[in-house]
Amino acid sequence: MAARGRTLDLMTELVSRAAANTEYQVDGAVVGSSPGSDGTLEDALGAIIAERVREFRLQLALTVGQLAELTGLSKGMLSKIENAQASPSLATLARLSEALKVPVTAFFRGLNEEQDVLFVKAGRGLDIQHKGAGPGHRYQSLGTMRAPHNSLENLLVTLTERADTFPLYQHAGTELIYMISGRMEYLYGSSRYVLEPGDALQFVGEVPHGPNALIELPIQFLAVKSIQSAG
C-alpha cells in the first residue's frame, strides 16, 4: 500500500506539472507544448504512459478506433497519447483504466520513483557549517538521497588556510577520504597518514580521526560517510 501511495503522489505531481507547462487541453489530454530535451520527469511520464496504453490496448486486441469508442476520446488524441505527444489528465487516465481493465497505477509501471538520481554541478554543492570550521575551511554537501536510500553523506572539503588545531571526529559507520589536491597528514587513532592527490583512506568512524597537519595548500578532498538510513 505504501508503494501505491508513493506512485499516486508522484502521478498527481507530474500530471499537474505537465498541465501547468502547456497551452491547452483537448479530449482531456494536455497538448500544445514540446517536451523538454533535458530528461525531465514530464518526459519520462509521457513515455511510460504511451508505452503502457499501447501495451494494454494490444493485450485486449483493440484497435485505436475501438478504444476511442470505449473511452469517448478521439482517435487522434489516443494516437497522440500513444506516441507521447500529449499528456492525459487524471480523468482521462481513469477512463483509459476502465476501458483497458487495469488500475490507474498500472500506467506508471516502469516509472520507479525509488530510483532517485542526484546530479550536482561543479561548485554547486550546498555550503554547510561544520564542527571546528574556521576561516578558509569550506564544507559543501553533495546531497543526500531520499529514504530509504539515504545511507551516504557526501562532503567536498576545501582547505585554503592553516589552523593551529583541528577537532577529532567520531561517528557511527565507515568513512572514505579521497584526496583531490594538496597534501595533508591525517590522524586515525594513533596512526598518521600523509595523503596526496589520488590517495584514498577508508576507516571505521568510531575511532577518533581528522586532519592533523596541512602540508601543502590548497587542499581538497572528498569525504563519504556511510550512515544509517532514516527510512
N, CA and C of each residue as an Amber inpcrd file, in Angstrom:
protein
   693
   0.8270000  -1.2100000   0.0000000   0.0000000   0.0000000   0.0000000
   0.8620000   1.2610000   0.0000000   2.0160000   1.2230000   0.7200000
   2.8820000   2.3970000   0.7630000   3.4340000   2.7160000  -0.6100000
   3.8420000   1.6660000  -1.3440000   4.3830000   1.8780000  -2.6870000
   3.3290000   2.4710000  -3.6040000   2.0670000   1.9790000  -3.4880000
   0.9940000   2.5250000  -4.3150000   0.7450000   3.9790000  -3.9770000
   0.8160000   4.3240000  -2.6750000   0.6190000   5.7140000  -2.2790000
   1.6720000   6.6240000  -2.8670000   2.9360000   6.1650000  -2.8840000
   4.0030000   6.9760000  -3.4720000   3.7830000   7.1530000  -4.9630000
   3.3240000   6.0860000  -5.6250000   3.0730000   6.1770000  -7.0610000
   1.9760000   7.1780000  -7.3580000   0.8990000   7.1400000  -6.5620000
  -0.2060000   8.0780000  -6.7750000   0.2320000   9.5060000  -6.5190000
   1.0450000   9.7240000  -5.4690000   1.5290000  11.0680000  -5.1880000
   2.3640000  11.5860000  -6.3470000   3.2680000  10.7560000  -6.8430000
   4.1070000  11.1710000  -7.9520000   3.2760000  11.4130000  -9.1920000
   2.3000000  10.5390000  -9.4370000   1.4330000  10.6650000 -10.6020000
   0.7140000  12.0090000 -10.5770000   0.1360000  12.3620000  -9.4370000
  -0.5860000  13.6280000  -9.3180000   0.3450000  14.8040000  -9.5480000
   1.5410000  14.7320000  -8.9590000   2.5030000  15.8260000  -9.1060000
   2.9220000  16.0030000 -10.5500000   3.2360000  14.9100000 -11.2240000
   3.7370000  15.0070000 -12.5870000   2.6690000  15.4810000 -13.5600000
   1.4610000  14.9450000 -13.4310000   0.3910000  15.3820000 -14.3220000
   0.0870000  16.8560000 -14.1020000   0.0890000  17.3020000 -12.8540000
  -0.1770000  18.7020000 -12.5500000   0.9000000  19.5960000 -13.1470000
   2.1630000  19.1570000 -13.0270000   3.2520000  19.9490000 -13.5580000
   3.1980000  19.9870000 -15.0780000   2.8490000  18.8810000 -15.6740000
   2.7470000  18.8510000 -17.1360000   1.6690000  19.8070000 -17.6070000
   0.5420000  19.8050000 -16.9060000  -0.5610000  20.6790000 -17.2910000
  -0.1920000  22.1490000 -17.1190000   0.5980000  22.4440000 -16.0970000
   0.9600000  23.8330000 -15.8250000   1.9010000  24.4020000 -16.8780000
   2.6150000  23.5260000 -17.6080000   3.5910000  23.9920000 -18.5740000
   3.1020000  23.9070000 -20.0090000   1.7750000  23.7980000 -20.2290000
   1.2700000  23.6250000 -21.5790000   0.2520000  24.7080000 -21.8960000
  -0.2380000  24.6680000 -23.1650000  -1.0770000  25.7640000 -23.6110000
  -2.5670000  25.4660000 -23.5290000  -2.9740000  24.2560000 -23.8880000
  -4.4070000  23.9760000 -23.8740000  -4.6330000  22.4820000 -23.7830000
  -5.8940000  22.0850000 -23.5500000  -6.2420000  20.6880000 -23.4390000
  -7.2820000  20.3230000 -24.4950000  -7.1350000  19.1050000 -25.0400000
  -8.1010000  18.5720000 -25.9880000  -8.4290000  17.1520000 -25.5500000
  -9.7330000  16.8230000 -25.4700000 -10.1410000  15.4710000 -25.0840000
  -9.5400000  15.0330000 -23.7600000  -9.3360000  15.9690000 -22.8590000
  -8.8100000  15.5950000 -21.5500000  -7.3320000  15.2950000 -21.5460000
  -6.6090000  15.6900000 -22.5880000  -5.1650000  15.4870000 -22.6310000
  -4.4910000  16.8100000 -22.9200000  -3.3410000  17.0190000 -22.3210000
  -2.6220000  18.2610000 -22.4850000  -1.8250000  18.2140000 -23.7730000
  -2.0090000  19.2300000 -24.6340000  -1.2780000  19.3110000 -25.8970000
  -0.7850000  20.7280000 -26.0680000  -0.0090000  20.9340000 -27.1630000
   0.4270000  22.2870000 -27.4930000   1.7500000  22.6590000 -26.8920000
   2.5040000  21.6930000 -26.3000000   3.8170000  22.0060000 -25.7670000
   4.8070000  20.9860000 -26.2570000   6.0520000  21.3830000 -26.2770000
   7.1000000  20.4750000 -26.7110000   7.7870000  19.9040000 -25.4970000
   8.0230000  18.5660000 -25.4510000   8.7350000  18.0020000 -24.3320000
  10.1390000  18.5450000 -24.2610000  10.6310000  18.7230000 -23.0390000
  11.9760000  19.2550000 -22.8620000  13.0240000  18.2660000 -23.3090000
  14.2200000  18.7550000 -23.5480000  15.3110000  17.9070000 -24.0060000
  16.2460000  17.5280000 -22.8750000  15.8810000  17.8420000 -21.6310000
  16.8040000  17.6220000 -20.5300000  16.4010000  16.4450000 -19.6700000
  15.6030000  15.5180000 -20.1920000  15.2770000  14.3180000 -19.4270000
  14.4260000  14.6070000 -18.2100000  13.4240000  15.4810000 -18.3370000
  12.6050000  15.8580000 -17.2020000  11.6620000  14.7330000 -16.8060000
  11.0700000  14.8800000 -15.6190000  10.0980000  13.8960000 -15.1520000
   8.8870000  13.8620000 -16.0690000   8.5050000  15.0200000 -16.6190000
   7.3650000  15.0580000 -17.5260000   7.6230000  14.1960000 -18.7710000
   8.8520000  14.2570000 -19.2730000   9.1890000  13.4420000 -20.4380000
   9.0870000  11.9580000 -20.0960000   9.6240000  11.6000000 -18.9360000
   9.5720000  10.2000000 -18.5120000   8.1330000   9.7470000 -18.3230000
   7.3070000  10.6340000 -17.7580000   5.8950000  10.3180000 -17.5470000
   5.1980000  10.0330000 -18.8680000   5.3720000  10.9280000 -19.8500000
   4.7120000  10.7440000 -21.1370000   5.1420000   9.4750000 -21.8400000
   6.4260000   9.1600000 -21.7780000   6.9390000   7.9610000 -22.4500000
   6.3960000   6.6870000 -21.8120000   6.3370000   6.6650000 -20.4820000
   5.8460000   5.4740000 -19.7820000   4.3580000   5.2650000 -20.0450000
   3.5680000   6.3410000 -19.9640000   2.1250000   6.2180000 -20.2100000
   1.8760000   5.7640000 -21.6410000   2.6000000   6.3240000 -22.6060000
   2.4340000   5.9310000 -24.0070000   2.6810000   4.4330000 -24.1840000
   3.7510000   3.9550000 -23.5740000   4.0990000   2.5400000 -23.6960000
   3.0540000   1.6430000 -23.0560000   2.5630000   2.0490000 -21.8740000
   1.5850000   1.2110000 -21.1550000   0.2340000   1.2000000 -21.8800000
  -0.2460000   2.3500000 -22.3660000  -1.5340000   2.4080000 -23.0590000
  -1.5040000   1.4950000 -24.2790000  -0.4510000   1.6040000 -25.0660000
  -0.3370000   0.7570000 -26.2630000  -0.2700000  -0.7280000 -25.8730000
   0.5060000  -1.0340000 -24.8450000   0.6440000  -2.4140000 -24.3840000
  -0.6950000  -3.0080000 -23.9560000  -1.4520000  -2.2730000 -23.1230000
  -2.7240000  -2.7940000 -22.6120000  -3.7670000  -2.8770000 -23.7290000
  -3.7390000  -1.9310000 -24.6610000  -4.6870000  -1.9780000 -25.7920000
  -4.4450000  -3.2250000 -26.6400000  -3.1890000  -3.5120000 -26.9440000
  -2.8650000  -4.6710000 -27.7620000  -3.1570000  -5.9830000 -27.0470000
  -3.0050000  -5.9740000 -25.7230000  -3.3250000  -7.1820000 -24.9590000
  -4.7980000  -7.5480000 -25.0890000  -5.6520000  -6.5300000 -25.2420000
  -7.0860000  -6.7700000 -25.4080000  -7.4790000  -6.8420000 -26.8850000
  -6.4820000  -6.8070000 -27.7710000  -6.7180000  -6.8740000 -29.2230000
  -7.6710000  -5.7860000 -29.6940000  -7.5000000  -4.5950000 -29.1400000
  -8.3360000  -3.4560000 -29.5220000  -7.6050000  -2.5830000 -30.5250000
  -8.3630000  -2.0520000 -31.4900000  -7.8020000  -1.0500000 -32.3750000
  -7.9060000   0.3090000 -31.6800000  -7.2040000   1.2880000 -32.2220000
  -7.3060000   2.6420000 -31.6700000  -8.7420000   3.1320000 -31.7590000
  -9.4180000   2.8200000 -32.8670000 -10.8080000   3.2300000 -33.0300000
 -11.7200000   2.6020000 -31.9920000 -11.5170000   1.3190000 -31.7050000
 -12.3420000   0.6450000 -30.7070000 -12.1190000   1.2320000 -29.3120000
 -10.8610000   1.5270000 -28.9870000 -10.5730000   2.1310000 -27.6940000
 -11.1640000   3.5270000 -27.6160000 -11.1670000   4.2350000 -28.7230000
 -11.7720000   5.5700000 -28.7610000 -13.2560000   5.4970000 -28.4250000
 -13.9500000   4.4830000 -28.9800000 -15.3770000   4.3250000 -28.6850000
 -15.6110000   3.9980000 -27.2180000 -14.7360000   3.1690000 -26.6320000
 -14.9040000   2.7730000 -25.2310000 -14.6390000   3.9250000 -24.2680000
 -13.7460000   4.8150000 -24.6310000 -13.3510000   5.8980000 -23.7210000
 -14.0310000   7.2240000 -24.0110000 -14.5480000   7.3870000 -25.2340000
 -15.1150000   8.6720000 -25.6060000 -14.0660000   9.6620000 -26.0510000
 -12.8370000   9.2020000 -26.2320000 -11.7700000  10.0630000 -26.7200000
 -11.6800000   9.9340000 -28.2360000 -11.1160000  10.9240000 -28.8750000
 -10.9580000  10.8550000 -30.3240000  -9.7880000   9.9430000 -30.6800000
  -9.8300000   9.3830000 -31.8880000  -8.7310000   8.5380000 -32.3550000
  -7.4360000   9.3420000 -32.4400000  -7.5650000  10.5790000 -32.8650000
  -6.3850000  11.4270000 -32.9700000  -5.7030000  11.6500000 -31.6350000
  -6.5500000  11.8760000 -30.5860000  -5.9690000  12.1100000 -29.2770000
  -5.3290000  10.8500000 -28.7170000  -5.9710000   9.6950000 -28.9150000
  -5.3760000   8.4420000 -28.4570000  -4.0420000   8.1880000 -29.1490000
  -3.9830000   8.5240000 -30.4230000  -2.7340000   8.3620000 -31.1560000
  -1.6390000   9.2530000 -30.5670000  -2.0100000  10.4840000 -30.2150000
  -1.0400000  11.3870000 -29.6030000  -0.5580000  10.8510000 -28.2610000
  -1.4830000  10.2950000 -27.4570000  -1.1040000   9.7430000 -26.1540000
  -0.1480000   8.5710000 -26.3350000  -0.4450000   7.6910000 -27.3090000
   0.3970000   6.5130000 -27.5240000   1.7550000   6.8640000 -28.1220000
   1.8710000   8.0480000 -28.6650000   3.1490000   8.4820000 -29.2280000
   3.8290000   9.5460000 -28.3630000   3.3480000   9.6540000 -27.1130000
   3.9420000  10.5790000 -26.1330000   3.9280000  12.0220000 -26.6230000
   2.9020000  12.3700000 -27.4050000   2.7570000  13.7410000 -27.8940000
   1.7160000  14.5200000 -27.1000000   1.0630000  13.8600000 -26.1500000
   0.0780000  14.5110000 -25.2880000   0.0890000  13.8180000 -23.9360000
  -0.1430000  14.5860000 -22.8870000  -0.1580000  14.0470000 -21.5300000
  -1.6030000  13.9640000 -21.0340000  -2.1300000  12.7580000 -20.8140000
  -3.5170000  12.6270000 -20.3680000  -3.7210000  13.1620000 -18.9600000
  -4.8810000  13.7570000 -18.7420000  -5.2340000  14.2100000 -17.4030000
  -5.5770000  13.0020000 -16.5430000  -5.7400000  13.2220000 -15.2480000
  -6.1140000  12.1230000 -14.3600000  -7.4820000  11.5660000 -14.7290000
  -8.3930000  12.4460000 -15.1570000  -9.7240000  11.9860000 -15.5650000
  -9.6250000  11.0880000 -16.7930000  -8.7560000  11.4690000 -17.7360000
  -8.5730000  10.6420000 -18.9280000  -7.9380000   9.3060000 -18.5770000
  -6.9850000   9.3200000 -17.6600000  -6.3690000   8.0710000 -17.2230000
  -7.4080000   7.1580000 -16.5740000  -8.3440000   7.7410000 -15.8470000
  -9.4000000   6.9470000 -15.2230000 -10.2720000   6.2880000 -16.2980000
 -10.5850000   7.0160000 -17.3760000 -11.3870000   6.4440000 -18.4680000
 -10.6140000   5.3380000 -19.1890000  -9.3270000   5.5570000 -19.3970000
  -8.4930000   4.5330000 -20.0170000  -8.3760000   3.3060000 -19.1150000
  -8.2810000   3.5720000 -17.8150000  -8.1820000   2.4860000 -16.8450000
  -9.4030000   1.5780000 -16.9120000 -10.5780000   2.1950000 -16.9790000
 -11.8210000   1.4190000 -17.0300000 -11.9290000   0.6390000 -18.3460000
 -11.5830000   1.2830000 -19.4420000 -11.7080000   0.6330000 -20.7450000
 -10.7050000  -0.5010000 -20.9220000  -9.5070000  -0.3270000 -20.3650000
  -8.4550000  -1.3210000 -20.5490000  -8.4030000  -2.3420000 -19.4070000
  -9.2780000  -2.1390000 -18.4110000  -9.4140000  -3.0930000 -17.3020000
  -8.1120000  -3.2440000 -16.5080000  -7.4920000  -2.1070000 -16.2050000
  -6.2830000  -2.0880000 -15.3850000  -6.4140000  -0.9520000 -14.3760000
  -5.7310000  -1.0380000 -13.2200000  -5.7540000   0.0930000 -12.2860000
  -4.9900000   1.2770000 -12.8570000  -5.3360000   2.4730000 -12.4040000
  -4.6710000   3.6720000 -12.9020000  -3.1620000   3.5930000 -12.6860000
  -2.7500000   3.0470000 -11.5520000  -1.3200000   2.9700000 -11.2590000
  -0.5670000   2.0940000 -12.2400000  -1.2680000   1.2150000 -12.9720000
  -0.5940000   0.3350000 -13.9400000   0.0510000   1.1330000 -15.0620000
  -0.4770000   2.3370000 -15.3460000   0.0970000   3.1550000 -16.4130000
   1.4870000   3.6780000 -16.0480000   1.8460000   3.5640000 -14.7680000
   3.1260000   4.1020000 -14.3030000   4.1350000   2.9990000 -14.0070000
   3.7990000   1.7710000 -14.3720000   4.7460000   0.6810000 -14.1740000
   5.9940000   0.9520000 -15.0010000   7.1460000   0.9180000 -14.3350000
   8.3970000   1.2460000 -15.0130000   8.9050000   2.6320000 -14.6630000
   8.0260000   3.4820000 -14.1160000   8.4620000   4.7920000 -13.6350000
   8.7070000   4.6450000 -12.1380000   9.8890000   4.2330000 -11.7610000
  10.1880000   3.8710000 -10.3820000  10.7530000   5.0710000  -9.6370000
   9.9060000   5.6880000  -8.8100000  10.3340000   6.8830000  -8.0970000
  11.3990000   6.5970000  -7.0560000  11.6350000   5.2930000  -6.7340000
  12.6590000   4.9720000  -5.7540000  14.0620000   5.0900000  -6.3470000
  14.1880000   5.0710000  -7.6640000  15.4930000   5.1340000  -8.2980000
  15.8750000   6.5860000  -8.5150000  16.1250000   7.2800000  -7.4300000
  16.4840000   8.6850000  -7.4940000  17.8830000   8.8540000  -8.0680000
  18.1150000   9.9910000  -8.6670000  19.4410000  10.3630000  -9.1380000
  19.7150000  11.7840000  -8.6640000  20.8870000  12.0080000  -8.0970000
  21.2990000  13.3420000  -7.6880000  22.4500000  13.7710000  -8.5890000
  22.3110000  14.9410000  -9.2130000  23.3610000  15.4710000 -10.0790000
  23.7050000  16.8600000  -9.5840000  24.9330000  17.0480000  -9.1230000
  25.3820000  18.3380000  -8.5990000  26.4980000  18.8560000  -9.4950000
  26.2500000  19.9960000 -10.1360000  27.2630000  20.5950000 -10.9960000
  28.4440000  21.0880000 -10.1520000  29.6030000  21.1510000 -10.7900000
  30.8100000  21.6130000 -10.1080000  30.5820000  22.9750000  -9.4680000
  30.9530000  23.0950000  -8.2110000  30.8270000  24.3550000  -7.4930000
  29.4440000  24.6540000  -6.9630000  28.4750000  23.7180000  -7.1590000
  27.0970000  23.9860000  -6.7580000  26.6800000  23.2140000  -5.5060000
  27.6500000  22.6420000  -4.7910000  27.3100000  21.9710000  -3.5420000
  26.7690000  22.9550000  -2.5230000  26.0380000  22.4480000  -1.5400000
  25.4410000  23.3010000  -0.5140000  26.4460000  23.5510000   0.6060000
  26.8100000  24.8250000   0.8040000  27.7390000  25.1650000   1.8870000
  27.0750000  24.9190000   3.2320000  27.7830000  24.2230000   4.1100000
  27.2400000  23.9080000   5.4230000  28.2330000  24.3150000   6.5080000
  27.7110000  24.5160000   7.7110000  28.5510000  24.7700000   8.8710000
  29.0310000  23.4310000   9.4200000  30.3110000  23.3520000   9.7130000
  30.8840000  22.0920000  10.1670000  31.6110000  22.3170000  11.4840000
  31.5690000  21.3180000  12.3420000  32.2200000  21.4140000  13.6440000
  33.6920000  21.7800000  13.4830000  34.1160000  22.8420000  14.1720000
  35.5120000  23.2520000  14.1560000  35.9390000  24.0050000  12.9240000
  34.9870000  24.3220000  12.0370000  35.3370000  25.0160000  10.7930000
  35.7590000  26.4500000  11.0890000  36.8270000  26.8790000  10.4490000
  37.3050000  28.2440000  10.6310000  37.4830000  28.9170000   9.2950000
  38.1160000  30.1010000   9.2700000  38.3540000  30.7990000   8.0050000
  39.1600000  29.9200000   7.0490000  38.7660000  29.9530000   5.7770000
  39.4880000  29.1750000   4.7900000  39.1570000  27.7040000   4.7970000
  38.1210000  27.3210000   5.5180000  37.6930000  25.9220000   5.5630000
  36.2630000  25.8440000   5.0350000  36.0890000  25.2440000   3.8670000
  34.7800000  25.1880000   3.2270000  34.2930000  23.7480000   3.1430000
  33.0650000  23.5430000   3.5830000  32.4510000  22.2160000   3.5510000
  31.1810000  22.3010000   2.6990000  31.1290000  21.5070000   1.6460000
  29.9810000  21.5160000   0.7410000  29.3240000  20.1350000   0.7190000
  28.0300000  20.1120000   1.0260000  27.2790000  18.8690000   0.9140000
  26.9510000  18.6100000  -0.5510000  27.1680000  17.3690000  -0.9930000
  26.8630000  16.9920000  -2.3700000  25.5270000  16.2770000  -2.4720000
  24.7000000  16.4390000  -1.4270000  23.3390000  15.9210000  -1.4840000
  23.1790000  14.5730000  -0.8130000  21.9370000  14.2710000  -0.4600000
  21.5790000  13.0040000   0.1690000  20.3400000  12.4510000  -0.5040000
  20.3540000  11.1660000  -0.7980000  19.2110000  10.5260000  -1.4370000
  18.0180000  10.4990000  -0.4850000  16.8060000  10.3270000  -1.0640000
  15.6070000  10.1850000  -0.2430000  15.6060000   8.8220000   0.4390000
  14.9400000   8.7460000   1.5970000  14.7560000   7.4660000   2.2800000
  13.9940000   6.5190000   1.3470000  14.3120000   5.2320000   1.3510000
  15.2290000   4.5530000   2.2780000  16.6530000   4.4440000   1.7530000
  17.0340000   5.2570000   0.7630000  18.3600000   5.1440000   0.1600000
  19.3380000   6.2000000   0.6840000  18.9840000   6.8470000   1.7730000
  19.8090000   7.9270000   2.3150000  20.8890000   7.3770000   3.2440000
  21.7480000   6.5170000   2.7210000  22.7560000   5.8530000   3.5500000
  24.1500000   6.4450000   3.3900000  24.2980000   7.4610000   2.5370000
  25.6010000   8.0850000   2.3390000  25.5210000   9.5780000   2.6270000
  26.5830000  10.0830000   3.2610000  26.7260000  11.5260000   3.4750000
  27.9980000  11.9510000   2.7570000  27.8560000  12.8520000   1.7820000
  28.9850000  13.2250000   0.9230000  29.3730000  14.6760000   1.1420000
  30.6460000  14.9090000   1.4350000  31.1380000  16.2620000   1.6390000
  32.3620000  16.5110000   0.7620000  32.3740000  17.6820000   0.1140000
  33.5620000  18.1480000  -0.5720000  34.2110000  19.1810000   0.3360000
  35.4200000  18.8980000   0.7830000  36.1020000  19.7480000   1.7570000
  37.2450000  20.4870000   1.0650000  37.2730000  21.8020000   1.2220000
  38.3290000  22.6280000   0.6450000  38.9770000  23.4450000   1.7580000
  40.2810000  23.3000000   1.9160000  41.0270000  23.9870000   2.9710000
  42.0590000  24.8920000   2.3170000  41.9460000  26.1870000   2.5570000
  42.8740000  27.1500000   1.9370000  43.7180000  27.8820000   2.9740000
  43.4310000  27.6920000   4.2550000  44.2120000  28.3290000   5.3120000
  44.5290000  27.3040000   6.3950000  45.7030000  27.4560000   6.9800000
  46.1020000  26.5390000   8.0360000  45.3920000  26.8860000   9.3380000
  45.3600000  25.9150000  10.2290000  44.7780000  26.1170000  11.5570000
  45.7160000  25.4930000  12.5800000  45.7320000  26.0720000  13.7870000
  46.6210000  25.5490000  14.8300000  46.2210000  24.1380000  15.2300000
  44.9390000  23.9280000  15.3810000  44.4470000  22.6050000  15.7690000
  43.1680000  22.2850000  15.0010000  42.9190000  20.9850000  14.8320000
  41.6880000  20.5130000  14.2230000  40.9690000  19.6180000  15.2310000
  39.6410000  19.6960000  15.2740000  38.9210000  18.7690000  16.1550000
  39.0040000  17.3520000  15.5910000  38.9020000  16.3840000  16.4720000
  38.8290000  14.9890000  16.0480000  37.3620000  14.5880000  15.9980000
  37.0220000  13.7540000  15.0330000  35.6370000  13.3620000  14.8180000
  35.4370000  11.8890000  15.1500000  34.2430000  11.5710000  15.5950000
  33.8260000  10.1930000  15.8110000  32.3650000  10.0710000  15.3860000
  32.0400000   8.9910000  14.7130000  30.6600000   8.7940000  14.2570000
  30.4540000   7.3220000  13.9440000  29.1950000   6.9350000  13.8670000
  28.8710000   5.5540000  13.5120000  29.1730000   5.3070000  12.0390000
  29.3180000   4.0520000  11.6610000  29.5220000   3.6980000  10.2650000
  30.9760000   3.8050000   9.8450000  31.1830000   3.8680000   8.5460000
  32.5330000   3.9590000   7.9890000  32.6710000   5.2350000   7.1750000
  33.9110000   5.5720000   6.8280000  34.1550000   6.7850000   6.0600000
  35.2700000   6.5320000   5.0480000  35.1480000   7.1960000   3.9050000
  36.1680000   7.1650000   2.8730000  36.6430000   8.5840000   2.6110000
  37.9650000   8.7730000   2.6520000  38.5700000  10.0500000   2.2850000
  39.2800000   9.8550000   0.9540000  38.9560000  10.6930000  -0.0390000
  39.6490000  10.6350000  -1.3320000  40.2850000  11.9970000  -1.5840000
  41.5990000  11.9900000  -1.7150000  42.3580000  13.2340000  -1.8480000
  42.3350000  13.7230000  -3.3010000  41.9580000  15.0070000  -3.4870000
  41.8750000  15.5910000  -4.8210000  43.0760000  16.4780000  -5.1190000
  43.4430000  17.3320000  -4.1590000  44.5870000  18.2180000  -4.3680000
  45.2430000  18.5480000  -3.0340000  46.5070000  19.0280000  -3.0920000
  47.2370000  19.3750000  -1.8880000  47.8160000  18.1560000  -1.1790000
  48.3640000  18.4010000   0.0070000  48.9130000  17.3120000   0.8410000
  48.5590000  17.6020000   2.2870000  48.1800000  16.5680000   3.0300000
  47.8960000  16.7290000   4.4510000  48.2240000  15.4440000   5.1990000
  48.4650000  15.6070000   6.4830000  48.6370000  14.4550000   7.3630000
  47.3140000  14.2160000   8.0690000  46.8190000  13.0010000   7.9640000
  45.5110000  12.6620000   8.5330000  45.7220000  11.7120000   9.6950000
  45.0700000  12.0380000  10.8010000  45.1970000  11.2520000  12.0210000
  44.0480000  10.2650000  12.1420000  44.3920000   9.0180000  12.4440000
  43.3580000   8.0000000  12.6930000  43.8150000   7.1730000  13.8880000
  43.1610000   7.4150000  15.0300000  43.6220000   6.7680000  16.2640000
  45.0390000   7.2220000  16.5720000  45.9580000   6.2760000  16.7050000
  47.3650000   6.6120000  16.9570000  48.1920000   6.6020000  15.6850000
  47.5490000   6.4040000  14.5410000  48.2650000   6.3290000  13.2640000
  48.1410000   7.6410000  12.5030000  49.1680000   7.9160000  11.7100000
  49.1840000   9.1180000  10.8750000  49.4460000   8.7210000   9.4220000
  48.6880000   9.3530000   8.5010000  48.8210000   9.0480000   7.0840000
  48.9930000  10.3420000   6.3030000  50.0000000  10.3830000   5.4440000
  50.1830000  11.5350000   4.5620000  49.4030000  11.2630000   3.2790000
  48.4290000  12.1120000   3.0350000  47.5470000  11.9340000   1.8810000
  47.9130000  12.9190000   0.7790000  48.0510000  12.3970000  -0.4510000
  48.3700000  13.1850000  -1.6200000  47.3040000  12.9440000  -2.6820000
  47.2570000  13.7700000  -3.7420000  46.2240000  13.5890000  -4.7700000
  46.1540000  12.1490000  -5.2820000  44.9240000  11.6150000  -5.2930000
  44.7070000  10.2440000  -5.7400000  44.7150000   9.2240000  -4.6260000
  45.1850000   9.6110000  -3.4230000  45.1980000   8.6830000  -2.2870000
  43.7970000   8.5280000  -1.7060000  43.5360000   7.3530000  -1.1560000
  42.2510000   7.0810000  -0.5100000  42.5100000   6.4420000   0.8450000
  41.6910000   6.8050000   1.8090000  41.7820000   6.2600000   3.1640000
  40.3820000   5.8940000   3.6140000  40.1820000   4.6530000   4.0090000
  38.8730000   4.1870000   4.4520000  39.0040000   3.6180000   5.8510000
  38.0330000   3.9480000   6.7250000  38.1890000   3.5660000   8.1240000
  36.8420000   3.4890000   8.8380000  36.8740000   2.9370000  10.0440000
  35.6970000   2.8520000  10.9030000  35.5380000   4.1750000  11.6420000
  34.3340000   4.7300000  11.6050000  34.1230000   6.0720000  12.1190000
  34.1960000   6.2270000  13.6250000  34.0560000   5.1240000  14.3800000
  34.0790000   5.2430000  15.8350000  35.4420000   5.6210000  16.3940000
  36.4950000   5.3760000  15.6310000  37.8490000   5.7290000  16.0640000
  38.0990000   7.2100000  15.7890000  38.6450000   7.9750000  16.7630000
  38.8880000   9.4010000  16.5530000  39.7520000   9.6360000  15.3090000
  39.3440000  10.6220000  14.4930000  40.0580000  10.8720000  13.2490000
  39.8750000  12.3200000  12.8150000  40.7620000  12.7870000  11.9400000
  40.6600000  14.1320000  11.3970000  41.9930000  14.6150000  10.8720000
  42.0090000  15.7460000  10.1400000  43.2800000  16.3110000   9.6530000
  44.1780000  16.6570000  10.8320000  45.4810000  16.3900000  10.6640000
  46.4300000  16.6850000  11.7420000  47.3810000  17.8080000  11.3620000
  47.7840000  17.8260000  10.0880000  48.6710000  18.8870000   9.6120000
  48.4020000  19.1450000   8.1320000  48.2900000  20.4210000   7.7970000
  48.0850000  20.8100000   6.4010000  49.4490000  21.1100000   5.8110000
  49.9280000  20.2290000   4.9560000  51.2940000  20.3250000   4.4510000
  51.3890000  21.2280000   3.2370000  50.4890000  21.0380000   2.2790000
  50.5350000  21.8240000   1.0440000  49.1340000  22.3010000   0.6820000
  48.9540000  23.6260000   0.6840000  47.6600000  24.2220000   0.3750000
  47.6100000  24.6450000  -1.0940000  46.4230000  24.7860000  -1.6970000
  45.1120000  24.4370000  -1.1190000  44.8960000  22.9220000  -1.1190000
  44.0830000  22.4950000  -0.1780000  43.7740000  21.0720000  -0.0350000
  42.2970000  20.8710000  -0.3400000  42.0280000  19.8430000  -1.1110000
  40.6330000  19.4880000  -1.3750000  40.4980000  17.9750000  -1.3540000
  39.4840000  17.5050000  -0.6440000  39.2490000  16.0640000  -0.6050000
  37.7540000  15.7810000  -0.4790000  37.3890000  14.5830000  -0.8900000
  36.0200000  14.1140000  -0.8020000  35.8980000  13.1910000   0.3940000
  34.9220000  13.4720000   1.2600000  34.6580000  12.6240000   2.4270000
  33.2790000  11.9900000   2.2650000  33.2320000  10.6670000   2.2350000
  31.9800000   9.9360000   2.0700000  31.7630000   9.0670000   3.2920000
  30.6890000   9.3630000   4.0250000  30.3520000   8.5710000   5.2200000
  29.1780000   7.6620000   4.9280000  29.2610000   6.4450000   5.4350000
  28.0820000   5.5780000   5.4170000  27.3310000   5.8460000   6.7040000
  26.0460000   6.1400000   6.5760000  25.2270000   6.4410000   7.7400000
  24.0080000   5.5410000   7.7370000  23.3790000   5.4240000   8.8800000
  22.1870000   4.5780000   8.9600000  21.0300000   5.2600000   8.2890000
  20.3560000   4.5420000   7.3930000  19.2110000   5.0960000   6.6760000
  18.1260000   5.5050000   7.6420000  17.5030000   6.6650000   7.3480000
  16.3940000   7.1450000   8.1820000  15.0710000   6.5870000   7.7050000
  15.1120000   5.7030000   6.6950000  13.8700000   5.1580000   6.1500000
  13.4750000   3.8770000   6.7780000
